[in-house]
């Protein structure tokens, strides 16, 4: 899957061998293209209950997804972390793909497709086998080049006891430096993400994440859109989650999938970027 979030410019292209040396209504504070589709109401998650814990590791491997998790919990995930992105974009970079226990598959917080239960179970089973025994952070084979400023790939699968995530530095750039099972898991999720993006419907909910960075000296600055909430911008980089009417205004007034600089009524220049929040966020 080719993504605007993964195809980032590498600032330092040199390869070094490893062997060498207070919130208002509808908003939630967080620590620190085409028009977007109209948001639709997202179903409330079911009441939290204690999950059924499998008796043994073997049982966890064979458990069906619906027994291990409730419908709104991720059972498979693929994302990127780190790498070089323009300020603010990293804060709103969505997972490349998240698959939920009820069969809902969402690619880049932009498209969704409902998978049949049998396909979800087969996907989870295959990923469990491919990621079995992998540490939280995988080191490449000796002699593998290090690619600076490249994002790391994060692969995740539900084990029956939570999501097991594997962090793989610069997997996309140096796949030959890693076990074939890791590239197999990445490719499996990538093919599904392509399918969701091509055949799924637009994903839109009344919950968004907005990044606002203070900038200066930009040649192309637009006036502040009427009706757009002015997010807190005390520091150089700020991120906040919104819901309801404010979220709908952001989705309606701002372009999706990029960053645009606007000038507030007080003359401050803010670079804004946003995306829809996922069901588990």
Phi and psi restraints in degrees (value plus and minus 20) as a CYANA .aco file:
   2 UNK   PHI    -112.7   -72.7
   2 UNK   PSI     106.6   146.6
   3 UNK   PHI    -148.0  -108.0
   3 UNK   PSI     125.0   165.0
   4 UNK   PHI     -86.5   -46.5
   4 UNK   PSI     -37.2     2.8
   5 UNK   PHI    -109.8   -69.8
   5 UNK   PSI     -42.5    -2.5
   6 UNK   PHI    -118.5   -78.5
   6 UNK   PSI     -50.5   -10.5
   7 UNK   PHI    -102.6   -62.6
   7 UNK   PSI      50.8    90.8
   8 UNK   PHI    -120.3   -80.3
   8 UNK   PSI     131.2   171.2
   9 UNK   PHI     -88.7   -48.7
   9 UNK   PSI     117.0   157.0
  10 UNK   PHI    -113.9   -73.9
  10 UNK   PSI      95.2   135.2
  11 UNK   PHI     -86.5   -46.5
  11 UNK   PSI     -65.8   -25.8
  12 UNK   PHI    -125.6   -85.6
  12 UNK   PSI      79.5   119.5
  13 UNK   PHI    -100.5   -60.5
  13 UNK   PSI     -28.8    11.2
  14 UNK   PHI     -84.3   -44.3
  14 UNK   PSI     117.1   157.1
  15 UNK   PHI    -123.8   -83.8
  15 UNK   PSI     111.2   151.2
  16 UNK   PHI    -135.0   -95.0
  16 UNK   PSI     106.7   146.7
  17 UNK   PHI     -82.0   -42.0
  17 UNK   PSI     120.6   160.6
  18 UNK   PHI     -82.4   -42.4
  18 UNK   PSI     -47.7    -7.7
  19 UNK   PHI     -91.5   -51.5
  19 UNK   PSI     -38.8     1.2
  20 UNK   PHI    -109.8   -69.8
  20 UNK   PSI     136.5   176.5
  23 UNK   PHI    -124.8   -84.8
  23 UNK   PSI     126.1   166.1
  24 UNK   PHI    -104.6   -64.6
  24 UNK   PSI    -199.3  -159.3
  25 UNK   PHI     -82.7   -42.7
  25 UNK   PSI     118.3   158.3
  26 UNK   PHI      61.5   101.5
  26 UNK   PSI      -9.1    30.9
  27 UNK   PHI    -157.7  -117.7
  27 UNK   PSI     129.7   169.7
  28 UNK   PHI    -150.3  -110.3
  28 UNK   PSI      99.4   139.4
  29 UNK   PHI     -90.0   -50.0
  29 UNK   PSI     125.8   165.8
  30 UNK   PHI    -145.3  -105.3
  30 UNK   PSI     126.3   166.3
  31 UNK   PHI     -83.2   -43.2
  31 UNK   PSI     131.3   171.3
  34 UNK   PHI    -144.7  -104.7
  34 UNK   PSI     142.1   182.1
  35 UNK   PHI     -79.4   -39.4
  35 UNK   PSI     126.6   166.6
  36 UNK   PHI     -91.7   -51.7
  36 UNK   PSI     124.5   164.5
  37 UNK   PHI     -87.9   -47.9
  37 UNK   PSI     137.0   177.0
  38 UNK   PHI     -86.9   -46.9
  38 UNK   PSI     113.6   153.6
  39 UNK   PHI     -87.3   -47.3
  39 UNK   PSI     128.9   168.9
  40 UNK   PHI    -141.1  -101.1
  40 UNK   PSI     139.2   179.2
  41 UNK   PHI     -85.4   -45.4
  41 UNK   PSI     115.1   155.1
  42 UNK   PHI    -117.1   -77.1
  42 UNK   PSI     112.7   152.7
  43 UNK   PHI     -81.9   -41.9
  43 UNK   PSI     122.6   162.6
  44 UNK   PHI     -88.0   -48.0
  44 UNK   PSI     121.5   161.5
  45 UNK   PHI     -87.2   -47.2
  45 UNK   PSI     130.9   170.9
  46 UNK   PHI     -84.4   -44.4
  46 UNK   PSI     139.8   179.8
  47 UNK   PHI     -78.4   -38.4
  47 UNK   PSI     119.7   159.7
  48 UNK   PHI     -89.3   -49.3
  48 UNK   PSI     109.6   149.6
  49 UNK   PHI    -152.1  -112.1
  49 UNK   PSI     138.9   178.9
  50 UNK   PHI     -89.9   -49.9
  50 UNK   PSI     106.5   146.5
  51 UNK   PHI     -88.6   -48.6
  51 UNK   PSI     131.3   171.3
  52 UNK   PHI     -92.8   -52.8
  52 UNK   PSI      99.9   139.9
  53 UNK   PHI    -109.5   -69.5
  53 UNK   PSI     106.7   146.7
  54 UNK   PHI     -85.8   -45.8
  54 UNK   PSI     130.4   170.4
  55 UNK   PHI     -93.1   -53.1
  55 UNK   PSI     -52.9   -12.9
  56 UNK   PHI    -158.5  -118.5
  56 UNK   PSI     146.7   186.7
  57 UNK   PHI     -81.9   -41.9
  57 UNK   PSI     -57.6   -17.6
  58 UNK   PHI     -83.1   -43.1
  58 UNK   PSI     -62.0   -22.0
  59 UNK   PHI     -84.2   -44.2
  59 UNK   PSI     -57.0   -17.0
  60 UNK   PHI     -83.6   -43.6
  60 UNK   PSI     -58.3   -18.3
  61 UNK   PHI     -86.6   -46.6
  61 UNK   PSI     -55.1   -15.1
  62 UNK   PHI    -114.4   -74.4
  62 UNK   PSI     -27.7    12.3
  63 UNK   PHI     -84.9   -44.9
  63 UNK   PSI     120.8   160.8
  64 UNK   PHI     -92.6   -52.6
  64 UNK   PSI     133.5   173.5
  65 UNK   PHI     -78.5   -38.5
  65 UNK   PSI     -63.4   -23.4
  66 UNK   PHI     -87.4   -47.4
  66 UNK   PSI     -39.0     1.0
  67 UNK   PHI    -101.7   -61.7
  67 UNK   PSI     -47.3    -7.3
  68 UNK   PHI    -110.5   -70.5
  68 UNK   PSI     -47.4    -7.4
  69 UNK   PHI    -161.5  -121.5
  69 UNK   PSI     140.7   180.7
  70 UNK   PHI    -107.3   -67.3
  70 UNK   PSI     150.2   190.2
  71 UNK   PHI     -80.8   -40.8
  71 UNK   PSI     -49.4    -9.4
  72 UNK   PHI    -111.2   -71.2
  72 UNK   PSI      -9.8    30.2
  73 UNK   PHI    -118.7   -78.7
  73 UNK   PSI     115.0   155.0
  74 UNK   PHI     -85.1   -45.1
  74 UNK   PSI     120.5   160.5
  75 UNK   PHI    -136.7   -96.7
  75 UNK   PSI     -33.1     6.9
  76 UNK   PHI    -172.9  -132.9
  76 UNK   PSI     121.3   161.3
  77 UNK   PHI    -172.4  -132.4
  77 UNK   PSI     129.7   169.7
  78 UNK   PHI    -163.0  -123.0
  78 UNK   PSI     106.3   146.3
  79 UNK   PHI    -169.8  -129.8
  79 UNK   PSI     155.4   195.4
  80 UNK   PHI    -140.9  -100.9
  80 UNK   PSI     128.6   168.6
  81 UNK   PHI    -151.8  -111.8
  81 UNK   PSI     124.7   164.7
  82 UNK   PHI      53.0    93.0
  82 UNK   PSI    -176.0  -136.0
  83 UNK   PHI      60.8   100.8
  83 UNK   PSI     152.4   192.4
  84 UNK   PHI    -112.4   -72.4
  84 UNK   PSI     101.6   141.6
  85 UNK   PHI    -156.9  -116.9
  85 UNK   PSI     136.5   176.5
  86 UNK   PHI     -79.4   -39.4
  86 UNK   PSI     126.9   166.9
  87 UNK   PHI     -71.5   -31.5
  87 UNK   PSI     115.7   155.7
  88 UNK   PHI      73.0   113.0
  88 UNK   PSI     -52.8   -12.8
  89 UNK   PHI     -90.8   -50.8
  89 UNK   PSI     -53.5   -13.5
  90 UNK   PHI     -81.9   -41.9
  90 UNK   PSI     -55.3   -15.3
  91 UNK   PHI     -86.9   -46.9
  91 UNK   PSI     -44.8    -4.8
  92 UNK   PHI    -134.7   -94.7
  92 UNK   PSI      -5.9    34.1
  93 UNK   PHI     -89.0   -49.0
  93 UNK   PSI     102.0   142.0
  94 UNK   PHI    -106.6   -66.6
  94 UNK   PSI     141.6   181.6
  95 UNK   PHI     -79.1   -39.1
  95 UNK   PSI     125.7   165.7
  96 UNK   PHI     -84.3   -44.3
  96 UNK   PSI     -55.7   -15.7
  97 UNK   PHI    -179.0  -139.0
  97 UNK   PSI     117.5   157.5
  98 UNK   PHI    -153.5  -113.5
  98 UNK   PSI     111.1   151.1
  99 UNK   PHI    -134.1   -94.1
  99 UNK   PSI     111.7   151.7
 100 UNK   PHI    -123.9   -83.9
 100 UNK   PSI     143.8   183.8
 101 UNK   PHI     -82.7   -42.7
 101 UNK   PSI     -47.4    -7.4
 102 UNK   PHI    -103.7   -63.7
 102 UNK   PSI     -16.2    23.8
 103 UNK   PHI      77.3   117.3
 103 UNK   PSI     -21.9    18.1
 104 UNK   PHI     -95.9   -55.9
 104 UNK   PSI     102.5   142.5
 105 UNK   PHI    -134.6   -94.6
 105 UNK   PSI     106.9   146.9
 106 UNK   PHI    -144.1  -104.1
 106 UNK   PSI     103.2   143.2
 107 UNK   PHI    -124.6   -84.6
 107 UNK   PSI     102.2   142.2
 108 UNK   PHI      31.8    71.8
 108 UNK   PSI      11.6    51.6
 109 UNK   PHI      32.3    72.3
 109 UNK   PSI      10.1    50.1
 110 UNK   PHI    -150.9  -110.9
 110 UNK   PSI     -46.9    -6.9
 111 UNK   PHI    -158.3  -118.3
 111 UNK   PSI     128.9   168.9
 112 UNK   PHI    -157.8  -117.8
 112 UNK   PSI     130.7   170.7
 113 UNK   PHI    -166.7  -126.7
 113 UNK   PSI     118.9   158.9
 114 UNK   PHI    -112.5   -72.5
 114 UNK   PSI     103.4   143.4
 115 UNK   PHI    -117.8   -77.8
 115 UNK   PSI     126.6   166.6
 116 UNK   PHI     -88.6   -48.6
 116 UNK   PSI     132.4   172.4
 117 UNK   PHI     -74.3   -34.3
 117 UNK   PSI     -59.5   -19.5
 118 UNK   PHI     -83.1   -43.1
 118 UNK   PSI     -56.9   -16.9
 119 UNK   PHI     -89.9   -49.9
 119 UNK   PSI     -58.0   -18.0
 120 UNK   PHI     -83.5   -43.5
 120 UNK   PSI     -64.7   -24.7
 121 UNK   PHI     -83.7   -43.7
 121 UNK   PSI     -60.2   -20.2
 122 UNK   PHI     -86.1   -46.1
 122 UNK   PSI     -59.5   -19.5
 123 UNK   PHI     -82.8   -42.8
 123 UNK   PSI     -67.7   -27.7
 124 UNK   PHI     -83.2   -43.2
 124 UNK   PSI     -62.3   -22.3
 125 UNK   PHI     -80.8   -40.8
 125 UNK   PSI     -64.5   -24.5
 126 UNK   PHI     -85.9   -45.9
 126 UNK   PSI     -61.6   -21.6
 127 UNK   PHI     -87.8   -47.8
 127 UNK   PSI     -56.4   -16.4
 128 UNK   PHI     -80.8   -40.8
 128 UNK   PSI     -60.3   -20.3
 129 UNK   PHI     -88.1   -48.1
 129 UNK   PSI     -61.8   -21.8
 130 UNK   PHI     -92.0   -52.0
 130 UNK   PSI     -51.3   -11.3
 131 UNK   PHI    -120.2   -80.2
 131 UNK   PSI     -19.2    20.8
 132 UNK   PHI     -81.5   -41.5
 132 UNK   PSI     113.1   153.1
 133 UNK   PHI      59.0    99.0
 133 UNK   PSI     -22.9    17.1
 134 UNK   PHI     -98.9   -58.9
 134 UNK   PSI     119.1   159.1
 135 UNK   PHI     -93.2   -53.2
 135 UNK   PSI     150.8   190.8
 136 UNK   PHI     -81.2   -41.2
 136 UNK   PSI     -57.5   -17.5
 137 UNK   PHI    -145.6  -105.6
 137 UNK   PSI     104.0   144.0
 138 UNK   PHI    -116.5   -76.5
 138 UNK   PSI     114.2   154.2
 139 UNK   PHI    -115.3   -75.3
 139 UNK   PSI     120.4   160.4
 140 UNK   PHI     -91.2   -51.2
 140 UNK   PSI     146.2   186.2
 141 UNK   PHI     -84.1   -44.1
 141 UNK   PSI     130.0   170.0
 142 UNK   PHI     -75.2   -35.2
 142 UNK   PSI     117.9   157.9
 143 UNK   PHI      71.6   111.6
 143 UNK   PSI     -27.0    13.0
 144 UNK   PHI     -91.7   -51.7
 144 UNK   PSI     110.7   150.7
 145 UNK   PHI     -82.5   -42.5
 145 UNK   PSI     127.0   167.0
 146 UNK   PHI    -115.6   -75.6
 146 UNK   PSI     106.8   146.8
 147 UNK   PHI    -125.2   -85.2
 147 UNK   PSI      88.3   128.3
 148 UNK   PHI     -94.5   -54.5
 148 UNK   PSI     127.0   167.0
 149 UNK   PHI      46.8    86.8
 149 UNK   PSI      -6.0    34.0
 150 UNK   PHI    -114.2   -74.2
 150 UNK   PSI     123.6   163.6
 151 UNK   PHI     -92.2   -52.2
 151 UNK   PSI     134.6   174.6
 152 UNK   PHI    -112.1   -72.1
 152 UNK   PSI     126.6   166.6
 153 UNK   PHI    -110.0   -70.0
 153 UNK   PSI     115.7   155.7
 154 UNK   PHI    -139.5   -99.5
 154 UNK   PSI      99.4   139.4
 155 UNK   PHI    -131.2   -91.2
 155 UNK   PSI     116.0   156.0
 156 UNK   PHI    -157.6  -117.6
 156 UNK   PSI     127.1   167.1
 157 UNK   PHI    -168.1  -128.1
 157 UNK   PSI     124.1   164.1
 158 UNK   PHI     -95.2   -55.2
 158 UNK   PSI     113.2   153.2
 159 UNK   PHI    -124.6   -84.6
 159 UNK   PSI     -21.6    18.4
 160 UNK   PHI      77.1   117.1
 160 UNK   PSI     -36.8     3.2
 161 UNK   PHI    -144.1  -104.1
 161 UNK   PSI       4.0    44.0
 162 UNK   PHI     100.3   140.3
 162 UNK   PSI     158.6   198.6
 163 UNK   PHI    -109.2   -69.2
 163 UNK   PSI      99.6   139.6
 164 UNK   PHI    -109.3   -69.3
 164 UNK   PSI      96.8   136.8
 165 UNK   PHI    -132.3   -92.3
 165 UNK   PSI     120.2   160.2
 166 UNK   PHI    -142.5  -102.5
 166 UNK   PSI     103.2   143.2
 167 UNK   PHI    -118.8   -78.8
 167 UNK   PSI     100.6   140.6
 168 UNK   PHI    -144.1  -104.1
 168 UNK   PSI      85.2   125.2
 169 UNK   PHI     -81.9   -41.9
 169 UNK   PSI     116.7   156.7
 170 UNK   PHI      15.9    55.9
 170 UNK   PSI      26.0    66.0
 171 UNK   PHI     -82.9   -42.9
 171 UNK   PSI     -60.3   -20.3
 172 UNK   PHI     -84.5   -44.5
 172 UNK   PSI     -51.4   -11.4
 173 UNK   PHI    -107.4   -67.4
 173 UNK   PSI     -48.9    -8.9
 174 UNK   PHI    -153.2  -113.2
 174 UNK   PSI      40.4    80.4
 175 UNK   PHI     -82.5   -42.5
 175 UNK   PSI     -46.9    -6.9
 176 UNK   PHI     -88.8   -48.8
 176 UNK   PSI     -32.7     7.3
 177 UNK   PHI    -107.5   -67.5
 177 UNK   PSI     -17.0    23.0
 178 UNK   PHI    -150.8  -110.8
 178 UNK   PSI     144.2   184.2
 179 UNK   PHI     -79.7   -39.7
 179 UNK   PSI     124.3   164.3
 180 UNK   PHI     -82.7   -42.7
 180 UNK   PSI     -46.2    -6.2
 181 UNK   PHI     -83.9   -43.9
 181 UNK   PSI     -53.6   -13.6
 182 UNK   PHI     -91.1   -51.1
 182 UNK   PSI     -64.9   -24.9
 183 UNK   PHI     -87.4   -47.4
 183 UNK   PSI     -51.7   -11.7
 184 UNK   PHI     -84.5   -44.5
 184 UNK   PSI     -62.5   -22.5
 185 UNK   PHI     -84.7   -44.7
 185 UNK   PSI     -63.4   -23.4
 186 UNK   PHI     -81.2   -41.2
 186 UNK   PSI     -65.3   -25.3
 187 UNK   PHI     -86.0   -46.0
 187 UNK   PSI     -56.2   -16.2
 188 UNK   PHI     -81.7   -41.7
 188 UNK   PSI     -65.8   -25.8
 189 UNK   PHI     -91.6   -51.6
 189 UNK   PSI     -53.9   -13.9
 190 UNK   PHI     -85.0   -45.0
 190 UNK   PSI     -62.7   -22.7
 191 UNK   PHI     -82.8   -42.8
 191 UNK   PSI     -60.2   -20.2
 192 UNK   PHI     -87.3   -47.3
 192 UNK   PSI     -60.0   -20.0
 193 UNK   PHI     -82.1   -42.1
 193 UNK   PSI     -60.7   -20.7
 194 UNK   PHI     -80.4   -40.4
 194 UNK   PSI     -61.4   -21.4
 195 UNK   PHI     -85.4   -45.4
 195 UNK   PSI     -60.9   -20.9
 196 UNK   PHI     -84.9   -44.9
 196 UNK   PSI     -63.8   -23.8
 197 UNK   PHI     -84.6   -44.6
 197 UNK   PSI     -56.2   -16.2
 198 UNK   PHI    -102.1   -62.1
 198 UNK   PSI     -58.0   -18.0
 199 UNK   PHI    -133.2   -93.2
 199 UNK   PSI     -23.9    16.1
 200 UNK   PHI    -107.0   -67.0
 200 UNK   PSI     152.0   192.0
 201 UNK   PHI    -112.8   -72.8
 201 UNK   PSI     141.2   181.2
 202 UNK   PHI     -80.4   -40.4
 202 UNK   PSI     118.1   158.1
 203 UNK   PHI    -115.4   -75.4
 203 UNK   PSI     106.3   146.3
 204 UNK   PHI    -174.2  -134.2
 204 UNK   PSI     109.8   149.8
 205 UNK   PHI    -157.0  -117.0
 205 UNK   PSI     147.4   187.4
 206 UNK   PHI    -109.7   -69.7
 206 UNK   PSI      25.6    65.6
 207 UNK   PHI    -165.5  -125.5
 207 UNK   PSI     105.6   145.6
 208 UNK   PHI    -157.6  -117.6
 208 UNK   PSI     142.9   182.9
 209 UNK   PHI    -136.8   -96.8
 209 UNK   PSI     107.3   147.3
 210 UNK   PHI    -139.0   -99.0
 210 UNK   PSI     111.1   151.1
 211 UNK   PHI    -127.8   -87.8
 211 UNK   PSI     113.3   153.3
 212 UNK   PHI    -152.3  -112.3
 212 UNK   PSI      95.2   135.2
 213 UNK   PHI    -133.8   -93.8
 213 UNK   PSI     113.3   153.3
 214 UNK   PHI     -94.2   -54.2
 214 UNK   PSI     108.8   148.8
 215 UNK   PHI    -155.6  -115.6
 215 UNK   PSI     153.8   193.8
 216 UNK   PHI    -177.9  -137.9
 216 UNK   PSI     135.5   175.5
 217 UNK   PHI      61.6   101.6
 217 UNK   PSI      -7.8    32.2
 218 UNK   PHI     -98.6   -58.6
 218 UNK   PSI     117.1   157.1
 219 UNK   PHI     -95.0   -55.0
 219 UNK   PSI     -53.9   -13.9
 220 UNK   PHI    -130.6   -90.6
 220 UNK   PSI      80.7   120.7
 221 UNK   PHI    -143.5  -103.5
 221 UNK   PSI     108.9   148.9
 222 UNK   PHI    -117.1   -77.1
 222 UNK   PSI     132.7   172.7
 223 UNK   PHI     -86.7   -46.7
 223 UNK   PSI     132.6   172.6
 224 UNK   PHI     -83.2   -43.2
 224 UNK   PSI     106.2   146.2
 225 UNK   PHI     -82.3   -42.3
 225 UNK   PSI     114.0   154.0
 226 UNK   PHI     -85.7   -45.7
 226 UNK   PSI     109.7   149.7
 227 UNK   PHI      73.4   113.4
 227 UNK   PSI     -26.2    13.8
 228 UNK   PHI    -104.9   -64.9
 228 UNK   PSI     107.4   147.4
 229 UNK   PHI     -84.9   -44.9
 229 UNK   PSI     121.3   161.3
 230 UNK   PHI    -108.3   -68.3
 230 UNK   PSI      92.3   132.3
 231 UNK   PHI     -95.1   -55.1
 231 UNK   PSI     139.0   179.0
 232 UNK   PHI     -78.2   -38.2
 232 UNK   PSI     120.9   160.9
 233 UNK   PHI    -166.8  -126.8
 233 UNK   PSI      26.5    66.5
 234 UNK   PHI     -87.2   -47.2
 234 UNK   PSI     -53.2   -13.2
 235 UNK   PHI    -130.1   -90.1
 235 UNK   PSI     159.8   199.8
 236 UNK   PHI     -89.7   -49.7
 236 UNK   PSI     -51.0   -11.0
 237 UNK   PHI    -149.0  -109.0
 237 UNK   PSI     108.6   148.6
 238 UNK   PHI    -158.7  -118.7
 238 UNK   PSI     118.6   158.6
 239 UNK   PHI    -153.4  -113.4
 239 UNK   PSI     117.0   157.0
 240 UNK   PHI    -166.6  -126.6
 240 UNK   PSI     125.7   165.7
 241 UNK   PHI    -119.0   -79.0
 241 UNK   PSI     120.5   160.5
 242 UNK   PHI    -147.6  -107.6
 242 UNK   PSI     133.2   173.2
 243 UNK   PHI    -158.0  -118.0
 243 UNK   PSI     141.7   181.7
 244 UNK   PHI      52.5    92.5
 244 UNK   PSI    -158.6  -118.6
 245 UNK   PHI     -82.2   -42.2
 245 UNK   PSI     -58.6   -18.6
 246 UNK   PHI     -86.8   -46.8
 246 UNK   PSI     -58.5   -18.5
 247 UNK   PHI     -84.5   -44.5
 247 UNK   PSI     -61.6   -21.6
 248 UNK   PHI     -85.0   -45.0
 248 UNK   PSI     -56.2   -16.2
 249 UNK   PHI     -86.0   -46.0
 249 UNK   PSI     -61.2   -21.2
 250 UNK   PHI     -82.0   -42.0
 250 UNK   PSI     -65.7   -25.7
 251 UNK   PHI     -86.0   -46.0
 251 UNK   PSI     -50.6   -10.6
 252 UNK   PHI    -100.9   -60.9
 252 UNK   PSI     -55.0   -15.0
 253 UNK   PHI    -118.4   -78.4
 253 UNK   PSI     -38.7     1.3
 254 UNK   PHI    -131.2   -91.2
 254 UNK   PSI     122.5   162.5
 255 UNK   PHI     -88.2   -48.2
 255 UNK   PSI     126.5   166.5
 256 UNK   PHI    -109.6   -69.6
 256 UNK   PSI     128.3   168.3
 257 UNK   PHI      62.9   102.9
 257 UNK   PSI      -2.0    38.0
 258 UNK   PHI    -181.7  -141.7
 258 UNK   PSI    -186.4  -146.4
 259 UNK   PHI    -150.6  -110.6
 259 UNK   PSI     114.3   154.3
 260 UNK   PHI    -152.6  -112.6
 260 UNK   PSI     122.1   162.1
 261 UNK   PHI    -117.3   -77.3
 261 UNK   PSI     111.5   151.5
 262 UNK   PHI    -146.5  -106.5
 262 UNK   PSI     134.5   174.5
 263 UNK   PHI    -129.2   -89.2
 263 UNK   PSI     105.2   145.2
 264 UNK   PHI     -94.1   -54.1
 264 UNK   PSI     150.2   190.2
 265 UNK   PHI     -84.0   -44.0
 265 UNK   PSI     -41.9    -1.9
 266 UNK   PHI    -110.0   -70.0
 266 UNK   PSI     -17.8    22.2
 267 UNK   PHI      73.8   113.8
 267 UNK   PSI     -19.0    21.0
 268 UNK   PHI    -100.0   -60.0
 268 UNK   PSI     124.5   164.5
 269 UNK   PHI    -123.7   -83.7
 269 UNK   PSI     104.7   144.7
 270 UNK   PHI    -144.5  -104.5
 270 UNK   PSI     111.7   151.7
 271 UNK   PHI    -112.0   -72.0
 271 UNK   PSI      99.8   139.8
 272 UNK   PHI    -131.3   -91.3
 272 UNK   PSI     121.2   161.2
 273 UNK   PHI    -167.8  -127.8
 273 UNK   PSI     129.6   169.6
 274 UNK   PHI    -171.2  -131.2
 274 UNK   PSI     146.1   186.1
 275 UNK   PHI    -176.4  -136.4
 275 UNK   PSI     144.3   184.3
 276 UNK   PHI     -93.8   -53.8
 276 UNK   PSI     125.2   165.2
 277 UNK   PHI    -101.1   -61.1
 277 UNK   PSI     130.6   170.6
 278 UNK   PHI    -108.6   -68.6
 278 UNK   PSI     142.6   182.6
 279 UNK   PHI     -74.7   -34.7
 279 UNK   PSI     -54.8   -14.8
 280 UNK   PHI    -109.3   -69.3
 280 UNK   PSI     -22.7    17.3
